[in-house]
Amino acid sequence: MSSSRRSLSRAGEALRAWQARQWLVAGLGALATAVAVGVPTDVVPTPLFGRSVPVQWWNYPALALTAVLAGLVLSTYVRPPSPALPPATQPPGTVRDGRMGAVGGVLSFFAVGCPVCNKLVLVLLGSSGALSYWAPLQPLIAVASVALLAEAALRRLSAQSRCTVTASA
């Protein structure tokens, strides 16, 4: 077996082995992420929030990918209900993987948000700078966000299906 920390085949094995509870958490996590990111940025329209700049076409797929990947990452923290393998043989991944997913989630908020509604960007660049410099960077930030979330999901899923060496008696 490869010593790589991530593998598409191992991630696929882990997904195929998931129980209904893990899929439920993934779905609820995706929905919660879509609401948590989409409502305040007004990508999901509500009377609670508004935007000065219209939603861009790429905001929708960025939000959808963010939600799905965040749901998958969240679900990797759920222990399977059946003790198919002892807990020691199901490594949860590293703290770095969790941080990668968290940074990806935060970046998605900045990526799909209104460029002139972000107070930090307004203070640093002003409204014309937000539109001239920040807005063109947002699609790149969305790509970075999705890449970080995908890497975190891939590493955590790969870790769930890793084979372990048992000690001989």
Salt bridges, closest charged atoms under 4 A:
ASP97 OD1 - ARG5 NH2 3.08
ASP97 OD1 - ARG155 NH1 3.39
GLU151 OE2 - ARG6 NE 2.96
GLU151 OE2 - ARG155 NE 2.78
